[in-house]
Amino acid sequence: MSSTKRRPPRAVIERDFEEAIERLEKNRPTDPLLKRLAAEGRLAINFSTVAKEAKHSRTLIAHAKCQYQQQRAKVLELMHPGVVAAPRTASEVISRLREDVADLKGKLSAALSGQAAHFLARQRAEREAERWRKEAQRREKLLQKGDKLHLINQDGE
């Protein structure tokens, strides 16, 4: 038996990093040092804090050619909000474009369904307005002819 420690499977490490990022975003770390920093309001999200919270090596996410590029991109985004990291490979470009297309399709369908609802509501309102307009014209004609409108006396007389 070897005395070296075996690394957990890739999916486990990815999940650990994802959960660590999520906890740090919510300002609820589990590491004692990071808890103290959070209580003092000095907790910053960076490669070191994410690695410490995930209990994995910082080198797994910190350098440009690391093994966990998705987690690295999330940490970079949290470190520099609003700045988007440029994709490094064609597959990254394609996956980002696919995500953008899926997002835009969702927004388009939501906009179209909202637009349809507004259109139907407008049609109903126009029909109702036309009905009231005809009723007002009918009553106007009755008044011009001298016919009395039958009004209900609210006093009960």
LOVEX-692889 format. One record per residue (C-alpha): residue in three letters; x, y, z. Coordinates in Angstrom, 3 decimals. Layout:
N
<ALA; <X; Y; Z>>
...
//
This chain:
157
<MET; <0.000; 0.000; 0.000>>
<SER; <1.229; 3.440; -0.828>>
<SER; <1.337; 6.186; 1.728>>
<THR; <0.180; 8.868; -0.731>>
<LYS; <-3.307; 10.204; -0.411>>
<ARG; <-5.571; 9.542; -3.392>>
<ARG; <-7.430; 12.480; -4.893>>
<PRO; <-11.235; 12.179; -4.923>>
<PRO; <-13.013; 11.905; -8.300>>
<ARG; <-13.284; 15.010; -10.474>>
<ALA; <-17.051; 15.367; -9.926>>
<VAL; <-16.577; 15.423; -6.152>>
<ILE; <-13.950; 18.169; -6.365>>
<GLU; <-16.109; 20.206; -8.752>>
<ARG; <-19.054; 19.906; -6.374>>
<ASP; <-16.864; 20.921; -3.436>>
<PHE; <-15.727; 24.048; -5.263>>
<GLU; <-19.300; 24.880; -6.365>>
<GLU; <-20.626; 24.513; -2.831>>
<ALA; <-17.749; 26.566; -1.428>>
<ILE; <-18.420; 29.368; -3.914>>
<GLU; <-22.113; 29.290; -3.026>>
<ARG; <-21.412; 29.451; 0.722>>
<LEU; <-18.971; 32.332; 0.266>>
<GLU; <-21.493; 34.228; -1.879>>
<LYS; <-24.051; 33.862; 0.910>>
<ASN; <-21.372; 34.939; 3.406>>
<ARG; <-21.766; 31.680; 5.367>>
<PRO; <-18.413; 29.859; 5.259>>
<THR; <-17.725; 26.726; 7.280>>
<ASP; <-13.972; 27.242; 7.750>>
<PRO; <-13.256; 28.831; 11.174>>
<LEU; <-10.869; 31.482; 9.834>>
<LEU; <-13.254; 32.436; 7.045>>
<LYS; <-16.142; 32.550; 9.541>>
<ARG; <-14.185; 35.063; 11.595>>
<LEU; <-13.412; 37.163; 8.501>>
<ALA; <-17.098; 37.068; 7.518>>
<ALA; <-18.115; 38.208; 11.002>>
<GLU; <-15.646; 41.102; 10.740>>
<GLY; <-16.955; 41.969; 7.276>>
<ARG; <-13.560; 41.357; 5.673>>
<LEU; <-14.335; 38.185; 3.738>>
<ALA; <-13.279; 38.486; 0.102>>
<ILE; <-13.950; 35.898; -2.560>>
<ASN; <-10.747; 34.884; -4.300>>
<PHE; <-8.921; 31.691; -5.269>>
<SER; <-7.414; 31.224; -1.822>>
<THR; <-10.648; 31.621; 0.121>>
<VAL; <-12.585; 29.361; -2.261>>
<ALA; <-9.885; 26.682; -2.066>>
<LYS; <-9.715; 26.964; 1.725>>
<GLU; <-13.492; 26.678; 2.019>>
<ALA; <-13.585; 23.712; -0.388>>
<LYS; <-10.631; 22.101; 1.438>>
<HIS; <-8.735; 21.553; -1.817>>
<SER; <-5.533; 22.889; -3.303>>
<ARG; <-5.580; 26.438; -4.634>>
<THR; <-3.625; 25.333; -7.705>>
<LEU; <-6.665; 23.369; -8.907>>
<ILE; <-8.436; 26.658; -9.750>>
<ALA; <-5.871; 29.464; -9.527>>
<HIS; <-3.719; 29.307; -12.660>>
<ALA; <-4.722; 29.862; -16.278>>
<LYS; <-4.370; 26.225; -17.370>>
<CYS; <-5.938; 24.670; -14.292>>
<GLN; <-8.136; 21.577; -14.293>>
<TYR; <-11.354; 23.267; -13.176>>
<GLN; <-11.918; 26.099; -15.652>>
<GLN; <-15.642; 26.568; -14.935>>
<GLN; <-15.032; 27.105; -11.234>>
<ARG; <-12.095; 29.395; -12.048>>
<ALA; <-14.344; 31.474; -14.299>>
<LYS; <-16.946; 31.797; -11.516>>
<VAL; <-14.319; 32.926; -9.021>>
<LEU; <-12.908; 35.437; -11.525>>
<GLU; <-16.415; 36.763; -12.148>>
<LEU; <-16.973; 37.185; -8.408>>
<MET; <-13.558; 38.796; -7.972>>
<HIS; <-14.192; 41.268; -10.812>>
<PRO; <-17.945; 41.758; -11.232>>
<GLY; <-19.016; 42.919; -14.668>>
<VAL; <-15.781; 41.818; -16.360>>
<VAL; <-16.247; 38.759; -18.540>>
<ALA; <-13.234; 36.504; -19.054>>
<ALA; <-12.448; 35.823; -22.693>>
<PRO; <-12.920; 32.222; -23.767>>
<ARG; <-9.684; 30.320; -24.366>>
<THR; <-10.812; 27.491; -26.621>>
<ALA; <-13.291; 26.978; -29.422>>
<SER; <-15.348; 24.640; -27.249>>
<GLU; <-15.659; 27.397; -24.612>>
<VAL; <-16.841; 29.836; -27.277>>
<ILE; <-19.366; 27.325; -28.577>>
<SER; <-20.677; 26.494; -25.107>>
<ARG; <-21.038; 30.201; -24.247>>
<LEU; <-22.858; 30.856; -27.508>>
<ARG; <-25.175; 27.921; -26.859>>
<GLU; <-25.912; 29.283; -23.386>>
<ASP; <-26.614; 32.708; -24.882>>
<VAL; <-28.930; 31.206; -27.525>>
<ALA; <-30.833; 29.232; -24.884>>
<ASP; <-31.135; 32.345; -22.696>>
<LEU; <-32.350; 34.461; -25.612>>
<LYS; <-34.874; 31.812; -26.677>>
<GLY; <-36.283; 31.785; -23.154>>
<LYS; <-36.518; 35.574; -23.089>>
<LEU; <-38.164; 35.601; -26.530>>
<SER; <-40.816; 33.067; -25.545>>
<ALA; <-41.545; 35.002; -22.348>>
<ALA; <-41.846; 38.245; -24.313>>
<LEU; <-44.131; 36.641; -26.909>>
<SER; <-46.425; 35.138; -24.284>>
<GLY; <-46.613; 38.487; -22.479>>
<GLN; <-47.323; 40.232; -25.749>>
<ALA; <-50.115; 37.757; -26.558>>
<ALA; <-51.683; 38.279; -23.137>>
<HIS; <-51.642; 42.060; -23.589>>
<PHE; <-53.116; 41.715; -27.084>>
<LEU; <-56.000; 39.561; -25.840>>
<ALA; <-56.666; 41.921; -22.931>>
<ARG; <-56.745; 44.863; -25.347>>
<GLN; <-59.212; 43.060; -27.622>>
<ARG; <-61.493; 42.331; -24.664>>
<ALA; <-61.300; 45.961; -23.536>>
<GLU; <-62.104; 47.219; -27.028>>
<ARG; <-65.150; 44.907; -27.276>>
<GLU; <-66.339; 46.063; -23.867>>
<ALA; <-65.851; 49.725; -24.812>>
<GLU; <-67.782; 49.178; -28.056>>
<ARG; <-70.608; 47.553; -26.118>>
<TRP; <-70.779; 50.521; -23.713>>
<ARG; <-70.599; 52.976; -26.619>>
<LYS; <-73.594; 51.293; -28.324>>
<GLU; <-75.540; 51.302; -25.073>>
<ALA; <-74.833; 55.015; -24.603>>
<GLN; <-75.964; 55.738; -28.178>>
<ARG; <-79.166; 53.720; -27.653>>
<ARG; <-79.973; 55.682; -24.491>>
<GLU; <-79.170; 58.949; -26.232>>
<LYS; <-81.696; 58.097; -28.982>>
<LEU; <-84.341; 57.242; -26.394>>
<LEU; <-83.839; 60.619; -24.714>>
<GLN; <-84.066; 62.455; -28.044>>
<LYS; <-87.364; 60.717; -28.881>>
<GLY; <-88.763; 61.821; -25.590>>
<ASP; <-89.090; 58.351; -24.167>>
<LYS; <-88.494; 58.089; -20.517>>
<LEU; <-85.697; 55.967; -19.250>>
<HIS; <-86.806; 53.623; -16.582>>
<LEU; <-84.674; 54.352; -13.591>>
<ILE; <-84.934; 52.524; -10.335>>
<ASN; <-85.647; 54.767; -7.406>>
<GLN; <-83.205; 53.926; -4.741>>
<ASP; <-85.385; 55.268; -1.919>>
<GLY; <-87.916; 52.501; -2.485>>
<GLU; <-90.783; 54.809; -3.521>>
//
